[in-house]
């Protein structure tokens, strides 16, 4: 009983003290303002290990803005582990590497990726893009073409138009004969290209052997390499692209070499367009890569020889097809 008499006043004092502390804290919290210098907890925060590719790209971009390029590089590689062919991640990562003078590193990295997936247009695009950036301000190395008199040029042009007209009318033999006569007048790549276009399938093996030998006789000619690749593309487009890619890497002179890369990439993009328009993401990215490569080469060809009308029509096709995918 004496113990209860002692405990009761103590509990009463504790209760009163607790009530006064609560009143005090109410006043504190009613007047509380977070410090602007103190970071507050953000319920939206996601740790990097749980971020998707888009979030990691945003994180990398913030690091770049803060001039923390090493961190940005880490974040881009983390994005690649989620989505290896994320377009923005690859594009910004390449720009970051090139800005830091790491051309050789990024070149080898994307060469390996393209060799692992050569059927992807975006793989080819990101493989060639660093070299395209490096050579952007360099003049295109052009091969020397035969000089024609005004009379020869006029006759060759007239026969070329005649060949196309007869072909459209269904006169295949007449079209091929007109091209043959044009080539006797002027040994020009565009006339050889027309000859290849008009040749029947049974003549393709003989043409392939002929133009392969022509390229071997003058291995420094990018234009001869183009004619070989143009015939090869009739049966093996991947092998034809590899021929042209290798010639371009070596920087062989030749306007038609570069035109051929644009032409064949446009054709490959068109082959994947149907699947891309149906919503297949890999097909969309691959087709966009083919079209981006085609546009880059055809644009440079148009700038190097604006008088040549071959690029204008193809560029319109590229821009139209790319627009359908956006």
CORWOWO-V157473 format. One record per backbone hydrogen bond with DSSP energy under -1.0 kcal/mol. NH is the residue of the N-H (numbers start at 1). CO is the residue of the C=O. Records with the same first field share a line. If there is no record, write none. Layout:
NH = CO, CO
This chain:
5 = 1
6 = 2
7 = 3
8 = 4
11 = 7
12 = 8
13 = 9
14 = 10
15 = 11
16 = 12
17 = 13
18 = 14
19 = 15
20 = 16
21 = 17
22 = 18
23 = 19
24 = 20
25 = 21
26 = 22
27 = 23
28 = 24
29 = 25
30 = 26
31 = 27
38 = 35
45 = 42
50 = 47
51 = 48
56 = 52
57 = 53
58 = 54
59 = 55
60 = 56
61 = 57
62 = 58
63 = 59
64 = 60
65 = 61
66 = 62
67 = 64
68 = 63
72 = 68
73 = 69
74 = 70
75 = 71
76 = 72
77 = 73
78 = 74
79 = 75
80 = 76
81 = 77
83 = 79
86 = 83
90 = 86
91 = 87
92 = 88
93 = 89
94 = 90
95 = 91
96 = 92
97 = 93
98 = 94
99 = 95
100 = 96
101 = 98
102 = 97
106 = 102
107 = 103
108 = 104
109 = 105
110 = 106
111 = 107
112 = 108
113 = 109
114 = 110
115 = 111
116 = 112
117 = 113
120 = 117
124 = 120
125 = 121
126 = 122
127 = 123
128 = 124
129 = 125
132 = 128
133 = 129
134 = 130
135 = 131
138 = 135
153 = 149
154 = 150
155 = 151
156 = 152
157 = 153
158 = 154
159 = 155
160 = 156
161 = 157
162 = 158
163 = 159
164 = 160
165 = 161
166 = 162
167 = 163
168 = 164
169 = 165
170 = 167
171 = 166
172 = 170
175 = 171
176 = 172
177 = 173
178 = 174
179 = 175
180 = 176
181 = 177
182 = 178
183 = 179
184 = 180
185 = 181
186 = 182
188 = 186
192 = 188
193 = 189
194 = 190
195 = 191
196 = 192
197 = 193
198 = 194
199 = 195
203 = 200
204 = 201
207 = 203
208 = 204
209 = 205
210 = 206
211 = 207
212 = 208
213 = 209
214 = 210
215 = 211
216 = 212
217 = 213
221 = 218
222 = 253
225 = 221
226 = 222
227 = 223
228 = 224
229 = 225
230 = 226
231 = 227
232 = 228
233 = 229
234 = 231
235 = 232
236 = 232
240 = 236
241 = 237
242 = 238
243 = 239
244 = 240
245 = 241
246 = 242
247 = 243
248 = 244
249 = 245
250 = 246
251 = 248
252 = 247
254 = 141
258 = 254
259 = 255
260 = 256
261 = 257
262 = 258
263 = 259
264 = 260
265 = 261
266 = 262
267 = 263
268 = 264
269 = 265
270 = 266
271 = 267
276 = 272
277 = 273
278 = 274
279 = 276
280 = 275
284 = 280
285 = 281
286 = 282
287 = 283
288 = 284
289 = 285
290 = 286
291 = 287
292 = 288
293 = 289
294 = 290
295 = 291
296 = 292
297 = 293
298 = 294
299 = 295
300 = 296
301 = 297
302 = 298
303 = 299
304 = 300
305 = 301
308 = 305
315 = 311
316 = 312
317 = 313
318 = 314
319 = 315
320 = 316
321 = 317
322 = 318
323 = 319
324 = 320
